[in-house]
Amino acid sequence: MNIQDKRFVIIGAGASGMSSAYFLYKSGASKICVFERELLGSGSTGRCAGIVSTQLWNEIDIKLARRSIEIFEEISRKVPYFKVYKKGFISIAGKEKSKKYINRIMDILKGEKINYKIYQGQEAEKAFSFLKNSEDKLILETPDDIYCDSGMFLYTIYSYLRKEKIDLKLLREVEGFRTSNREIKGLWVKGIYYPADIFIICAGVWSKKILEKIGIKIPLLPYRTQIAVLRKKDLTDIPVIYDLDTELYIRKEFPDKAIIGNGTETKESSLIFKENPDEEFIYGVIPEITNIVNDFEDAEYMGGWAGLCAATPDRQPLIGKISEFENLYIIAGFNGFGFMRIPAIAENFVSYLTENRTEIDISSYSIERFKGKEIEKFEIKQGFSFID
Ligand SMILES: Cc1cc2nc3c(=O)[nH]c(=O)nc-3n(C[C@H](O)[C@H](O)[C@H](O)COP(=O)(O)OP(=O)(O)OC[C@H]3O[C@@H](n4cnc5c(N)ncnc54)[C@H](O)[C@@H]3O)c2cc1C
């Protein structure tokens, strides 16, 4: 596709939309317009913990996370205020089911030549003195994993693209489309009509609602996850910790702050949701975390938030063409693990669009896999453990 003259419209300025705009621009497109119904970071990306880990469940996702780390690092080298923290990621397994998970992904990590190390018994105790009962656990470390500030990532791309005069329209909710035969001709925003050639839906959990306007059903359900911010004096320099038994994760935020998240919700949420964490979560999190990490008994609860994640039936994203229309595409459905894969997905999506080839084969994430299947209702599965 000769993209120089094409007018691209991206709906949603979260990580998917901003990364797609970035890679489209880098591939030579200059007529790019991003519509965002609220402000930058109003969706899931602004509420994300910013954890990027290669400890995932299949070769494609591991490749995507590894490439995303490279992209985050490339951007941080160009823009000093966007910081990448290479502190590594450890998964801790006490229960048999969790240990089984570690053993399975370890083989995949090995196949993908990811730098990893496994610890048990005294070695675990020595290496991770900040963990409680580490000698009884199986611990998998991937030292090259990172975290970064997801809001700052959006802002960095936004500043870069604005400088290059890409049209970013904030506070502009896409309300509807004009279609003709199998083509989208344009869209409506606050009564103004915008024509374009290619349309990419990057609207996170709201993508389903947008597509319903043109009679397209996609298998996507919102579920709510929560984060608590704890103050802990003299917090040691810990890697990101993920406790597979409880599905709680913890990462350092500032010298005296940690954020603790849960990815365990399996109930469908409304798109209008409670943005503060539940009392039960807030009061439960300190006792739970003291069973995982040492010296958290004196931690204080400082705040927190909740956000929506987008579930799909097989917990894999929806990437690529929507076959009902010739010029309509989607990037959505990340099941709580979007930030860590989105930059690489957007890069590959753009090279598929522009050159019909990809470095990492993401064709199995095509929405076509659900064609002819019952997709309205499905079970929302939790955390990392879905592999079983
Ligand atoms: C609490 C929490 C913690 C998380 N932690 C992590 C983590 O550590 N690592 C990780 O990999 N993932 C994490 N995730 C998941 C991650 O945040 C998401 O997978 C990712 O941000 C999805 O990005 P997105 O661009 O697809 O969607 P979003 O960021 O939701 O962006 C979609 C945008 O579309 C806009 N929009 C919607 N409707 C319209 C419309 N009609 N017109 C115009 N704009 C519209 C929305 O306002 C929104 O800004 C977390 C999620 C939550 C909630």
The ligand as a Tripos MOL2 file, in Angstrom:
@<TRIPOS>MOLECULE
LIG
   53    58     1     0     0
SMALL
NO_CHARGES

@<TRIPOS>ATOM
      1 C1         -5.1940   -1.3810   36.8670 C.3       1 LIG1
      2 C2         -4.5570   -1.8720   35.5940 C.ar      1 LIG1
      3 C3         -3.2160   -2.2590   35.6040 C.ar      1 LIG1
      4 C4         -2.6330   -2.7430   34.4180 C.ar      1 LIG1
      5 N1         -1.3140   -3.0690   34.4530 N.ar      1 LIG1
      6 C5         -0.7200   -3.5280   33.3040 C.ar      1 LIG1
      7 C6          0.6840   -3.8060   33.3030 C.ar      1 LIG1
      8 O1          1.3780   -3.6080   34.2880 O.2       1 LIG1
      9 N2          1.2170   -4.2670   32.1400 N.ar      1 LIG1
     10 C7          0.4650   -4.4730   31.0100 C.ar      1 LIG1
     11 O2          1.0000   -4.9410   30.0090 O.2       1 LIG1
     12 N3         -0.8480   -4.1870   30.9970 N.ar      1 LIG1
     13 C8         -1.4640   -3.7070   32.0970 C.ar      1 LIG1
     14 N4         -2.7890   -3.3860   32.0880 N.ar      1 LIG1
     15 C9         -3.5260   -3.5340   30.8220 C.3       1 LIG1
     16 C10        -3.2460   -2.3580   29.9110 C.3       1 LIG1
     17 O3         -3.4660   -1.1660   30.6210 O.3       1 LIG1
     18 C11        -4.1440   -2.4100   28.6700 C.3       1 LIG1
     19 O4         -4.0620   -3.6720   28.0660 O.3       1 LIG1
     20 C12        -3.7260   -1.3650   27.6420 C.3       1 LIG1
     21 O5         -3.4970   -0.1290   28.2620 O.3       1 LIG1
     22 C13        -4.7990   -1.2250   26.5820 C.3       1 LIG1
     23 O6         -4.4640   -0.1150   25.7690 O.3       1 LIG1
     24 P1         -5.4720    0.3540   24.6470 P.3       1 LIG1
     25 O7         -4.8370    1.4780   23.9250 O.co2     1 LIG1
     26 O8         -5.8930   -0.8300   23.8510 O.co2     1 LIG1
     27 O9         -6.7750    0.8430   25.4370 O.3       1 LIG1
     28 P2         -7.0270    2.1930   26.2860 P.3       1 LIG1
     29 O10        -5.7930    2.6310   26.9730 O.co2     1 LIG1
     30 O11        -8.2260    1.9330   27.0960 O.co2     1 LIG1
     31 O12        -7.3260    3.2720   25.1820 O.3       1 LIG1
     32 C14        -8.5660    3.3430   24.4930 C.3       1 LIG1
     33 C15        -8.9160    4.7960   24.3280 C.3       1 LIG1
     34 O13       -10.0420    4.9060   23.4600 O.3       1 LIG1
     35 C16       -10.8140    6.0120   23.8840 C.3       1 LIG1
     36 N5        -12.1640    5.9030   23.3080 N.ar      1 LIG1
     37 C17       -13.1480    5.0440   23.6640 C.ar      1 LIG1
     38 N6        -14.2540    5.2530   22.9240 N.ar      1 LIG1
     39 C18       -13.9520    6.2540   22.0600 C.ar      1 LIG1
     40 C19       -14.6810    6.9310   21.0400 C.ar      1 LIG1
     41 N7        -15.9370    6.6020   20.7290 N.pl3     1 LIG1
     42 N8        -14.0560    7.9250   20.3490 N.ar      1 LIG1
     43 C20       -12.7810    8.3000   20.6340 C.ar      1 LIG1
     44 N9        -12.0600    7.7000   21.6040 N.ar      1 LIG1
     45 C21       -12.6280    6.6730   22.3050 C.ar      1 LIG1
     46 C22       -10.7610    5.9000   25.4000 C.3       1 LIG1
     47 O14       -11.0790    7.1220   26.0420 O.3       1 LIG1
     48 C23        -9.3220    5.4600   25.6300 C.3       1 LIG1
     49 O15        -8.4450    6.5450   25.8970 O.3       1 LIG1
     50 C24        -3.4070   -2.8720   33.2270 C.ar      1 LIG1
     51 C25        -4.7380   -2.4800   33.2260 C.ar      1 LIG1
     52 C26        -5.3190   -1.9720   34.3880 C.ar      1 LIG1
     53 C27        -6.7500   -1.5280   34.3530 C.3       1 LIG1
@<TRIPOS>BOND
     1     1     2 1
     2     2     3 ar
     3     2    52 ar
     4     3     4 ar
     5     4     5 ar
     6     4    50 ar
     7     5     6 ar
     8     6     7 ar
     9     6    13 1
    10     7     8 2
    11     7     9 ar
    12     9    10 ar
    13    10    11 2
    14    10    12 ar
    15    12    13 ar
    16    13    14 ar
    17    14    15 1
    18    14    50 ar
    19    15    16 1
    20    16    17 1
    21    16    18 1
    22    18    19 1
    23    18    20 1
    24    20    21 1
    25    20    22 1
    26    22    23 1
    27    23    24 1
    28    24    25 2
    29    24    26 1
    30    24    27 1
    31    27    28 1
    32    28    29 2
    33    28    30 1
    34    28    31 1
    35    31    32 1
    36    32    33 1
    37    33    34 1
    38    33    48 1
    39    34    35 1
    40    35    36 1
    41    35    46 1
    42    36    37 ar
    43    36    45 ar
    44    37    38 ar
    45    38    39 ar
    46    39    40 ar
    47    39    45 ar
    48    40    41 1
    49    40    42 ar
    50    42    43 ar
    51    43    44 ar
    52    44    45 ar
    53    46    47 1
    54    46    48 1
    55    48    49 1
    56    50    51 ar
    57    51    52 ar
    58    52    53 1
@<TRIPOS>SUBSTRUCTURE
     1 LIG1         1 GROUP 0 **** ****
